[in-house]
């Protein structure tokens, strides 16, 4: 069985992973420099991807376009039951206070090219390539969150927006894809302690 010691203090990457928190409230008047956004995007673009297809796209929203996204989410929130409506309205506040919003979508390129890569019928492997696109884009988002945290910049993956995925993709001018993530980025309004994580004993199984 592997050692159980905490090496985070000795390793910068592990320290960032352990200290990263989802930030939902930002300092509205504090902008994020364009060079820092570029650094975050570069980190996202370095994520592993299935067959190195890199079938993702990043859309950066500022100013009036970001405000339009707030209006879109707020307008759709009332269509859902109270719990989902409340979470969508909370997402609106995060988007509104963030300096920048980065949307991540997949392009469908792997789904289109996959059958040629494997010389198989598309109908047989559609789900296979669809899942790989989702996994690749999710890895890009995780790189983005960690890169932001390493620079003292807050971010959050607003998973609740998957409820209105097609509307958001249409707003972004992107084709309807299998993956969509909206990530507000900015400087935290206040420190966040983060939730307590479950112990490894509850989620790890060793086989030998």
ROTORRO-244769 format. One line per 2 residues: number of its first residue (from 1); their letters; for each residue x, y, z of N, C-alpha, C, CB. Coordinates in steps of 0.2 Angstrom, whole numbers, plus 2048, in hexadecimal, padded with zeros to 3 digits. Each point is the difference from the previous one (the first is absolute). Glycine has a CB too. Example, Ala and Ser with C-alpha at 12.3 -4.5 7.8 and 13.67 -1.06 7.14 Angstrom:
<pts>
1	as	842,7E4,827,7FC,806,800,804,806,800,7F7,7FA,806; 807,80B,7F6,804,806,801,7FC,805,803,806,7FD,7F6
</pts>
This chain:
<pts>
1	xx	804,7FA,800,7FC,806,800,804,806,800,7F7,7FA,806; 808,80B,7F6,804,806,800,800,804,806,7FD,801,7F4
3	xx	808,803,80D,801,804,806,7FB,805,801,80C,7FE,800; 7F2,804,806,7FA,804,801,802,807,802,7FA,7F7,804
5	xx	80D,80B,7FC,802,806,802,7FE,806,7FB,80A,7FA,805; 7F5,80C,7FE,7FE,806,7FC,807,803,7FE,7F5,802,807
7	xx	80C,7FE,7F2,805,803,7FD,7FF,807,7FD,804,7F4,7FE; 7F6,80E,803,7FE,807,7FD,804,805,801,7F5,7FC,801
9	xx	80E,805,805,804,805,802,807,800,7FD,7FA,800,80B; 808,7FA,7F2,806,800,7FD,800,800,7F8,803,7F9,80A
11	xx	7F7,808,7F4,7FF,7FF,7F8,7FB,806,7FE,802,7F3,800; 800,811,7FC,7FC,806,7FF,7F9,7FE,7FC,80B,807,7FF
13	xx	7F6,7F4,7FD,7FA,7FE,7FC,7FB,7FD,805,806,7FE,7F6; 7FC,7FE,80E,7FB,7FD,805,7FE,805,805,806,7F5,7FF
15	xx	7FE,810,803,7FD,806,804,7FB,803,7FD,80B,801,805; 7F5,801,7F5,7FB,804,7FC,7FA,7FB,800,808,806,7F9
17	xx	7F8,7F4,805,7FB,7FB,800,7FC,800,807,806,7F9,7F7; 7FE,807,80E,7FD,800,807,7FD,806,802,808,7F8,803
19	xx	7FA,80E,7FB,7FE,807,802,7FB,803,7FB,80B,801,806; 7F4,7FC,7F4,7FB,803,7FC,7F9,7FF,803,807,7FD,7F6
21	xx	7F5,809,809,7F9,800,802,7FC,803,7FA,804,802,80C; 7F6,7FC,7F4,7FB,803,7FC,7FE,807,802,7FC,7F4,7FD
23	xx	805,811,7FF,7FF,807,802,7F9,802,7FD,80D,803,802; 7EE,7FF,801,7FA,802,7FD,7FF,808,801,7FB,7F4,802
25	xx	808,80F,802,800,807,800,806,804,7FF,7F7,7FE,809; 809,807,7F3,806,803,7FE,800,807,801,801,7F8,7F7
27	xx	805,80C,809,800,807,801,7FE,803,7F9,809,7FF,809; 7F2,804,7F6,7FD,802,7FA,805,805,7FC,7F4,7FE,804
29	xx	80F,807,800,804,805,7FD,807,7FE,7FF,7F8,808,806; 80A,7F2,7FC,807,7FE,7FF,800,7FB,7F9,803,801,80D
31	xx	801,802,7EE,800,7FC,7FA,806,7FB,800,7FB,80A,7FA; 804,7F1,802,806,7FB,7FF,803,802,7F9,7FA,7F7,806
33	xx	80D,80A,7FB,804,802,7FA,7FF,7FB,7FB,808,806,807; 7F9,7FD,7F2,7FF,7FB,7FB,806,7FB,7FF,7FA,80A,7FA
35	xx	80C,7F8,809,805,7FB,7FF,7FF,7FA,805,808,809,7FD; 7F4,7F9,809,7FE,7FA,804,7FB,7FC,7FD,803,807,80A
37	xx	7F8,7FC,7F3,7FB,7FC,7FC,804,7FB,7FB,7F7,809,802; 80D,7FA,7FB,804,7FC,7FB,804,7FA,803,801,80B,7F9
39	xx	802,7F7,80D,803,7FA,803,7FB,7FB,802,809,808,804; 7F2,7FA,7FF,7FA,7FB,802,7FE,7FC,7FA,7FC,807,809
41	xx	803,7FC,7F1,7FE,7FC,7FA,805,7FC,7FD,7F9,80A,7FE; 80E,7F8,803,805,7FC,7FD,800,7F9,805,807,80B,7FC
43	xx	7F8,7F6,80A,800,7FA,804,7FB,7FB,7FE,805,807,80A; 7F5,7FC,7F5,7FA,7FC,7FE,802,7FC,7F9,7F8,808,806
45	xx	80B,7FC,7F6,802,7FD,7F9,805,7FB,801,7FD,80B,7FB; 807,7F4,80A,805,7FB,801,7FD,7FA,803,808,809,802
47	xx	7F1,7F6,7FF,7FD,7FA,803,801,7FA,7FC,7F8,808,806; 808,7F2,7FC,800,7FA,7FC,7FA,800,7FC,808,7FA,808
49	xx	7F8,803,7F2,7FA,7FF,7FD,800,7FA,7FC,7FE,80C,7FF; 7FC,7F1,800,800,7F9,7FD,803,801,7F9,7F6,7FD,806
51	xx	80F,7FF,7F8,803,7FF,7FA,803,807,7FE,7F8,7F7,7FC; 809,80D,809,803,807,7FF,7FC,804,7FB,80B,7FB,802
53	xx	7EE,804,7FE,7FC,804,7FB,7FF,807,803,7FA,7F5,7FC; 806,80C,80A,800,807,803,7F9,803,7FD,80D,801,801
55	xx	7EE,7FB,800,7F9,802,7FD,7FC,805,805,800,7F5,7F9; 803,810,809,7FD,805,804,801,807,7FD,803,7F9,80A
57	xx	7F9,80C,7F9,800,807,7FE,7FF,804,807,7FC,7FD,7F4; 808,808,80C,7FF,805,806,7FD,806,7FE,80A,7FA,806
59	xx	7F1,809,7FD,7FD,806,7FE,800,805,806,7F8,7FA,7F8; 80B,80B,808,801,805,805,7FB,806,800,80C,7FD,800
61	xx	7F0,804,805,7FB,805,800,802,805,805,7F7,7F7,7FD; 808,80F,801,801,806,804,7FA,805,7FF,80D,7FE,800
63	xx	7F3,807,804,7FC,806,7FF,7F8,7FE,7FE,80A,806,7FC; 7F4,7FD,7FF,7F9,7FF,7FE,7FE,7F9,7FE,800,80C,7FC
65	xx	804,7F0,801,7FF,7F9,7FF,7FF,7FC,806,806,801,7F5; 7FE,800,810,7FF,7FD,807,7FA,802,803,80C,800,801
67	xx	7F2,806,7FE,7F9,802,803,7FA,7FD,7FC,806,80B,803; 7FB,7F4,7F7,7FB,7FC,7FC,7FF,7F9,802,803,808,7F7
69	xx	803,7F5,80B,7FF,7F9,803,7FD,800,807,80B,7FD,7FA; 7F6,808,80A,7FC,801,806,7F9,800,7FF,80A,806,805
71	xx	7F4,7FE,7F6,7F9,801,7FE,7FD,7FA,7FE,802,80C,7FD; 802,7F0,7FF,7FD,7FA,7FD,7FF,7FB,806,806,802,7F5
73	xx	7FF,7FD,80F,7FF,7FB,806,7FA,802,804,80C,7FE,800; 7F4,809,802,7FA,802,804,7FA,7FF,7FD,807,809,805
75	xx	7F8,7F8,7F4,7FA,7FF,7FD,7FE,7F9,800,802,80A,7F9; 802,7F1,807,7FF,7F9,7FF,7FE,7FD,807,807,7FF,7F6
77	xx	7FC,804,810,800,7FE,806,7F8,7FE,802,80B,806,803; 7F1,7FF,7FC,7F9,7FF,802,7FC,7FA,7FD,800,80C,801
79	xx	803,7F1,7FA,7FD,7FA,7FD,801,7FA,804,802,805,7F5; 802,7FB,810,802,7FA,804,7FD,800,807,80B,7FF,7F9
81	xx	7F5,7FB,80A,7FE,800,807,804,804,804,7FB,7F4,7FE; 803,80D,808,803,805,805,807,7FE,801,7F5,802,805
83	xx	80D,7F8,7FC,807,7FF,802,805,801,7FA,7FC,7F7,808; 802,807,7F2,804,802,7FA,800,807,7FE,7FD,7F5,7FC
85	xx	7FD,80E,805,7FF,808,7FF,805,803,805,7F4,7FF,7FC; 80C,7FF,80A,805,804,805,807,7FF,7FE,7F8,7FE,809
87	xx	80A,7FC,7F5,807,7FF,7FD,802,804,7FA,7FF,7F5,805; 7FC,80C,7F7,801,803,7FA,801,808,801,7F9,7F7,7FA
89	xx	803,80B,80B,800,807,802,807,802,803,7F4,800,801; 80E,7FB,803,807,800,803,805,801,7FB,7FC,7F9,80A
91	xx	804,803,7F1,804,800,7FA,800,807,7FD,7FF,7F3,7FE; 7FC,810,802,7FF,806,7FD,805,805,804,7F4,7FE,7FC
93	xx	80B,802,80A,804,804,804,808,7FF,7FF,7F6,801,809; 80C,7F9,7F7,807,7FF,7FF,802,802,7F9,7FF,7F6,807
95	xx	7FD,809,7F4,802,803,7F9,800,808,800,7FB,7F6,7FB; 800,80D,809,800,807,800,806,803,803,7F3,7FF,800
97	xx	80F,7FE,806,806,803,804,806,7FE,7FD,7F9,800,80A; 808,7FB,7F2,806,7FE,7FD,803,805,7FB,7FD,7F4,802
99	xx	80A,80D,7FE,803,804,7FB,7FF,7FD,7F9,808,804,808; 7F9,7F6,7F7,800,7FD,7FA,7FC,7F9,801,80B,805,7FC
101	xx	7F2,7F9,7FE,7FD,7F9,800,803,7FC,7FA,7F5,804,805; 80D,7F6,7FD,803,7FC,7FA,7FB,7FA,7FF,80C,804,803
103	xx	7F2,7FC,7F7,7FC,7FA,7FE,804,7FB,7FD,7F6,807,7FF; 809,7F2,802,803,7FB,7FD,7FB,7FB,7FD,809,801,808
105	xx	7F8,7FE,7F1,7FC,7FC,7FD,804,7FB,7FC,7F7,809,7FF; 806,7F1,7FF,804,7FC,7FB,7FD,801,7F9,802,7F7,809
107	xx	802,807,7F3,7FF,802,7F9,7FC,7FA,7FC,80A,808,800; 7F7,7F2,803,7FD,7FA,7FC,805,7FE,7FB,7F5,804,802
109	xx	811,7FE,7FE,805,7FE,7FB,802,7F9,801,804,80C,7FF; 7FD,7F2,807,801,7F9,801,7FB,7FB,7FE,807,804,80A
111	xx	7F2,7FE,7F8,7FB,7FC,7FE,800,800,7F8,7F9,803,80A; 808,802,7F2,800,800,7F9,806,7FC,7FD,7FA,80B,800
113	xx	80C,7F5,803,806,7FD,7FE,801,7F9,802,805,80C,7FF; 7F8,7F3,807,801,7F9,803,7FF,7FA,7FC,7FD,806,80A
115	xx	7FE,7FA,7F3,7FF,7FA,7FB,805,7FF,7FB,7F4,801,802; 80F,804,7FC,806,800,7FB,806,7FD,803,7FB,809,7F9
117	xx	806,7FA,80E,806,7FE,803,800,7F8,802,800,80C,805; 7FA,7F1,7FC,800,7F9,802,7FD,7FC,7FA,7FE,804,80C
119	xx	800,7FF,7EF,7FD,7FC,7FA,7FA,7FC,802,80C,800,7FB; 7F0,803,808,7FA,7FD,803,7FA,804,7FE,806,7FA,809
121	xx	7F4,803,7F7,7FA,804,7FE,7FE,805,806,7FC,7F6,7F9; 802,810,805,7FF,805,805,7FB,7FE,805,803,808,7F8
123	xx	7F7,7F4,806,7FB,7FE,805,802,7FC,805,7F8,801,7F7; 80E,7FB,808,802,7FB,805,804,804,805,800,7F7,7F7
125	xx	803,80E,808,804,803,805,7FF,807,802,808,7F9,7FB; 7F2,80A,803,7FE,807,802,800,801,807,7F8,800,7F6
127	xx	806,7FC,80E,800,801,808,807,800,802,7F5,7FB,801; 80F,801,7FC,807,7FF,802,804,807,7FF,800,7F4,7FD
129	xx	7FF,80F,7FD,803,806,7FF,7FD,806,803,804,7FB,7F5; 7F6,804,80C,7FC,806,804,803,800,807,7F6,7FE,7F9
131	xx	80B,7FC,80A,802,800,807,808,803,800,7F8,7F6,803; 80C,808,7F8,806,802,800,801,808,7FF,803,7F5,7FC
133	xx	7F8,80E,800,800,807,800,7FF,803,806,7FC,7FF,7F4; 7FF,7FF,810,7FE,802,806,806,800,805,7F4,7FD,7FE
135	xx	80F,7FD,802,806,7FF,805,805,805,7FE,7FD,7F4,802; 805,80D,7F8,805,805,7FE,7FF,807,802,802,7F8,7F6
137	xx	7F7,80A,809,7FF,807,801,7FF,801,808,7FA,801,7F5; 804,7FA,80F,800,801,807,807,800,803,7F6,7F9,800
139	xx	80F,804,7FD,807,800,802,803,807,7FE,802,7F4,7FE; 7FB,80F,7FD,802,807,7FE,7FE,805,806,800,7FD,7F3
141	xx	7F9,802,80F,7FE,804,805,803,800,807,7F5,7FF,7FA; 80D,7FB,807,804,7FF,807,807,803,7FF,7FA,7F5,802
143	xx	809,80B,7F9,806,804,7FF,7FF,807,801,804,7F7,7F8; 7F7,80B,805,7FE,808,801,7FF,802,807,7FB,7FF,7F5
145	xx	801,7FD,80F,7FF,801,807,806,800,804,7F5,7FB,7FF; 810,800,800,806,800,803,805,806,7FE,7FE,7F3,801
147	xx	802,80E,7F9,804,806,7FE,7FE,806,803,802,7FA,7F5; 7F8,808,80B,7FD,806,803,802,800,808,7F7,800,7F8
149	xx	808,7FA,80B,802,800,807,807,801,802,7F7,7F8,801; 80D,806,7FA,807,801,801,803,807,800,801,7F5,7FB
151	xx	7FA,80F,802,802,807,7FF,7FC,805,805,802,7FE,7F4; 7FA,7FE,811,7FD,804,804,7F9,803,7FD,80A,803,806
153	xx	7F4,7FA,7F5,7FA,802,7FD,7FA,7FB,801,807,806,7F7; 7F3,7FC,80B,7FB,7FB,801,7FC,7FE,7FA,7FF,805,80B
155	xx	7FE,7F5,7F5,7FC,7FE,7FB,7FB,7FB,803,809,802,7F7; 7F2,7FC,805,7FB,7FB,801,7FD,7FD,7FA,7FD,806,80B
157	xx	802,7F4,7F5,7FD,7FC,7FA,7F8,800,802,80B,7F9,7FD; 7F1,80B,7FF,7F9,800,802,7FC,7FA,7FD,801,80D,800
159	xx	7FF,7ED,803,7FD,7FA,7FD,7F9,801,7FF,809,7FA,805; 7F3,80A,7FF,7F9,801,7FF,7FE,802,7F9,800,802,80D
161	xx	804,802,7F0,7FE,802,7F9,800,7FB,7FB,806,80A,803; 7FB,7F0,7FF,7FF,7FA,7FB,7F8,7FF,7FF,80B,7FB,804
163	xx	7F1,808,800,7F9,800,800,7FE,804,7FA,7FF,7FF,80C; 805,806,7F2,7FE,804,7FA,806,800,7FB,7F8,807,807
165	xx	80B,7F3,7F8,806,7FF,7FC,7FE,803,7F9,804,7F6,807; 7F7,807,7F6,7FE,802,7F9,7FF,808,7FF,7FB,7F4,7FE
167	xx	802,80F,807,7FF,807,7FF,807,804,801,7F4,7FE,805; 810,7FF,7FF,806,804,801,805,7FF,7FA,7FF,7FE,80C
169	xx	801,7FC,7F1,804,7FE,7FA,7FD,805,7FA,802,7F4,804; 7F8,80D,7FC,7FD,804,7FA,802,807,802,7F6,7F9,7FE
171	xx	80A,80A,808,802,806,802,808,801,7FE,7F7,801,809; 80D,7FA,7F8,807,800,7FE,801,800,7F9,803,7FB,80B
173	xx	7F8,803,7F1,801,7FF,7F9,804,7FA,7FE,800,80C,7FF; 7FF,7EF,805,804,7F9,800,7FA,7FB,7FE,809,803,808
175	xx	7FA,7F8,7F4,7FB,7FA,7FE,7FE,7FD,807,805,7FE,7F4; 7F6,7FE,80B,7FD,7FD,806,805,7FA,801,7F4,803,7FE
177	xx	810,7FD,808,804,7FB,801,7FF,7FC,807,808,807,7FA; 7FC,7F4,807,7FF,7FC,806,802,803,807,801,7F6,7F8
179	xx	803,80F,807,804,803,806,7FF,808,800,808,7F6,801; 7F7,80D,805,800,807,800,801,801,808,7F8,802,7F6
181	xx	80D,803,80B,802,802,806,800,808,800,806,7F5,803; 7F8,80E,803,800,807,801,804,801,806,7F5,802,7FA
183	xx	811,802,805,805,801,806,801,807,801,805,7F5,7FD; 7F7,80E,808,802,807,802,807,800,803,7F3,803,802
185	xx	810,803,7FC,807,801,803,801,807,803,804,7F7,7F7; 7FF,809,80E,801,807,803,804,7FF,807,7F6,805,7FA
187	xx	80A,801,809,804,800,807,7FB,7FF,805,809,807,7FC; 7F8,7F4,809,7FB,7FE,805,7FE,806,804,805,7F5,801
189	xx	7F4,80C,801,7FE,805,804,802,7FF,807,7F6,801,7F9; 80A,7F8,809,802,7FE,807,803,7F9,800,7F7,807,805
191	xx	80D,7F8,800,803,7F9,800,7FB,7FB,800,80A,804,806; 7F8,7F6,7F8,7FB,7FA,800,803,7FA,803,7FA,805,7F6
193	xx	803,7F8,80F,803,7FA,803,7FF,7FA,7FC,7FE,805,80B; 7FD,7FB,7F1,7FE,7FA,7FC,7FD,7FA,804,80A,803,7F9
195	xx	7F3,7F8,804,7FD,7FB,803,805,7FB,803,7F5,802,7F9; 809,7FA,80C,804,7FA,802,7FF,7FB,7FB,7FF,803,80C
197	xx	807,7FA,7F3,801,7FA,7FB,7FF,7FA,804,807,806,7F8; 7F6,7F5,804,7FF,7F9,803,807,7FD,801,7F5,7FF,7FB
199	xx	80C,7FC,809,807,7FD,801,801,7FB,7FB,7FF,802,80C; 807,7FD,7F2,802,7FB,7FB,7FD,7F9,802,80A,807,7FD
201	xx	7F5,7F8,809,7FE,7F9,802,7F9,7FF,7FD,807,800,80B; 7F5,805,7F4,7F9,7FF,7FE,800,800,7F8,7FC,806,80A
203	xx	809,7FB,7F2,7FF,801,7F9,806,7FC,7FC,7FA,80B,802; 80A,7F2,802,806,7FC,7FC,7FF,7F9,802,808,80A,801
205	xx	7F9,7F2,7FA,801,7F9,800,806,7FD,7FD,7F3,7FF,800; 811,7FD,803,806,7FD,7FE,7FF,7F9,7FE,807,808,807
207	xx	7FB,7F6,7F3,800,7F9,7FD,807,7FE,7FF,7F4,802,7FB; 80D,7F8,806,807,7FD,7FF,800,7F9,7FF,805,808,807
</pts>
